[in-house]
């Protein structure tokens, strides 16, 4: 541990809180710049909503949400309209303060007029969300799932999901929300930090009983009741990939600002905690994403009044040790070196016929067998592993990976959703000065001009008005006043506006896709022209 920083460069930096814990110019950091900001309740809701506008069906795993205080009038209006169209609809809403955690400041309401907008600590910016009234119950209790996800790389996108997670249980039997039970946190909120204070909390001494269990133990139970557990897993994988696809555009803006391309800097990876609620019909719903999930494998036990001791928690240990171990295996810098050696061997082998005798190659002779043993291990089942000779590879004798790659493995199924990523690439191209996250008026004008978007119906004066209108509105939302200019979300809104103008009758995602193609085409032509001129 280096609480005051470390001078010598490391292979891997394991930061406690965020990317900015230190100045780093090489190696790998276990945090992405901007991740903490991205997964705050308001930012996550905004990012998912942009995707819901484009792909409403694909993104129906996130409850309908409004941002307070600015969308309060919209919230009131929409709820009134929905009630008018369906008088039998008796909704409940959950209000969650932005940046809150561990259930802090959360409350349930039946009517929009019950939102506490002024005069209390709960009046700070928040998200109000439709409350999922019919969760799946086990032993009559509500529970949620904490799944660990490794974002190994942003470009190219690489995602791994842990095969097992935690199920965190409420400590009062669940009843659908009524005015009488709305305030009963032990019935409605699954947070460990809250329920631990209930007299009913049971510390588990194995993985399938008590108030915190492994997710696999729940799956076993569901499977024995005849539930389609395979489909459930595939829905969860799809939820995770889609959520990360919603987060990546803004993450890329942060990334290029902190680690500009072409300058020395580290690469990043990050373990995320996904909180998921299963509905009665087994549909998984995303509650939130944690950038800094707790990796504690102990809990406090009160030995005698006021005397506490840390004792091991077998459930946490079972799940979390595997996640950390596999993350380190996947980002192991030695593995990359071994891969490089493997590539070297391959290239030498290919040259055997052309007179390069690879047996004479010193590097290959000494390292070839290490590299091969390692690659085999990644695919080996448990039986194969234990037979491995520990002198062969540093990974010999380790259990098989609990982290499973889901992207790029399933990229083909999800790549069509990555439209905002392409909009972000246009945004980043026109940012101009390296290290910024906001687009100035000149950058926006250059974008319009280079992509040939201005014409007699859309003058440069209208371009300026569009820029000013949208930028001012986003800056008034009080998101980030450190820099002036147009943030990515504002640019995305302007882009959608332009797309709707240009391709009137299509559905929104087709309008946007067509405009992206149009812009990319003109920019490629421009690059080509510049290249030819340069050569000339
Ligand atoms: P926090 O970061 O404070 O834990 P969460 O968004 O995870 O905030 O919400 C806390 C708990 O409230 C969740 O663990 C879950 O039990 C419950 N909860 C949150 N959102 C909903 C919802 N839309 N419907 C039903 N329960 C919810």
Boltz pocket constraint, residues with backbone or C-beta under 6 A from the ligand:
constraints:
  - pocket:
      binder: B
      contacts: [[A, 63], [A, 94], [A, 96], [A, 100], [A, 101], [A, 102], [A, 103], [A, 104], [A, 106], [A, 129], [A, 130], [A, 131], [A, 132], [A, 133], [A, 144], [A, 188], [A, 189], [A, 190], [A, 191], [A, 275], [A, 277], [A, 287], [A, 288]]
      max_distance: 6.0
